[in-house]
Amino acid sequence: MNERRSLDTICAALCYAMGIGAPACAAPASPELCAYVDEKLNGQKADRILMYNPDAVAQWVQEKYPQLMKEVPARTEIALPLTSVMPSVTPVCFGTMYTGAQPEVHGIRKYEKPVIKIDTIFDALIRNGKRCAIIGDTSCSMGKIYLEREMDYFLYDTVDEINAKAVELIMADEYDFIAVYNGNYDSIMHKFGPESVEALSELRANSHAFAELSELVTRHWQKHNTLVGFAMDHGCHEIDGGCGSHGLDMDEDLHIVHHFMAYPAK
């Protein structure tokens, strides 16, 4: 596995993959992801990116329950160990993932969901004529902190609706960048614990959903150079009473692993 880097290195690497300039405050790009894209796409750039964003899937969870997530390594070629940011809560971490900036720069430093005002990956994509979409649930951070941009937002009440819309958009092949947020594992692990039967069922559901969307990409985006990512925001840990939580400065909450696969155009 590669050297562990900060979550803030992902944003500029995604921009590099698409051949556009990174947001104004983004940290330097992950050299491992950039090198992988160069090699896999033969020095060309991606013209499609699909980011599948599950919430709270910690590195320790991935390592302890590989049989429940087997589709993810089977559908990807590079694993990037990362350290998320503090506090390790959803809007703070997704704020960093798609601005490339630390929380004190992008402005979200606790569990709140204001619209981010600094330059983001979505602004960079729009400046370069790219069409973007966020798909998530009606209350999710991704659907709130990146509002007020010339892009499309598809927000639903259920995971099934979210995944169905992702299927529809991939098959339509009209968007250059799609971010799909699924908070099912996070919401269930808070109630029953990260290793509960209920939470692990949602972990498996995330793996299956990623596999389905990846398969659709190989069928419907064949004419494009494409990058697909399985990229969570932070980890989690068990607390008293058998419930789950996150937000602390500890490895269980901060250590995550993103997975990527690049598909050259056919």
HELIX and SHEET records of a PDB file:
HELIX    1   1 THR A    9  MET A   18  1                                  10    
HELIX    2   2 PRO A   31  LYS A   40  1                                  10    
HELIX    3   3 GLN A   59  LYS A   64  1                                   6    
HELIX    4   4 PRO A   66  LEU A   68  5                                   3    
HELIX    5   5 GLU A   71  ALA A   74  1                                   4    
HELIX    6   6 THR A   90  MET A   97  1                                   8    
HELIX    7   7 PRO A  103  HIS A  106  1                                   4    
HELIX    8   8 ILE A  121  ARG A  127  1                                   7    
HELIX    9   9 MET A  142  ILE A  145  1                                   4    
HELIX   10  10 VAL A  159  ALA A  172  1                                  14    
HELIX   11  11 ASN A  184  PHE A  192  1                                   9    
HELIX   12  12 VAL A  197  HIS A  220  1                                  24    
HELIX   13  13 ASP A  240  GLY A  242  5                                   3    
HELIX   14  14 ASP A  251  LEU A  254  1                                   4    
SHEET    1   A 8 ARG A   5  SER A   6  0                                        
SHEET    2   A 8 ILE A  78  THR A  83  1                                        
SHEET    3   A 8 HIS A 255  TYR A 263 -1                                        
SHEET    4   A 8 THR A 226  PHE A 230 -1                                        
SHEET    5   A 8 ARG A  48  PRO A  54  1                                        
SHEET    6   A 8 PHE A 177  ASN A 182  1                                        
SHEET    7   A 8 CYS A 132  ASP A 137  1                                        
SHEET    8   A 8 ASP A 152  TYR A 156  1                                        
SHEET    1   B 2 HIS A 237  GLU A 238  0                                        
SHEET    2   B 2 GLY A 244  SER A 245 -1                                        
END                                                                             
